[in-house]
Amino acid sequence: MAKNYESEVTQFLKKYKKEHSDTELRQREGRARLWDKHIDPEQQEGFRAGKVPQKPYVYQTN
């Protein structure tokens, strides 16, 4: 494979980012909205304390 080869996908992405200069900013905003969240340690401890152990066969009624 040649060292200067670029796939069609890579070429498309480079062209798209050049034409839409705000793409990276929008990606960062989306990540912040979905993933970069503050986790409250006290609330997490409450979730752990309230956890109910799961039975080996979850569909068993008794």
Secondary structure, DSSP 8 states (H G I E B T S, - for coil): --TT---HHHHHHHHHHHH-TTHHHHHHHHHHHHT-----HHHHHHHHHT-----SSTT---
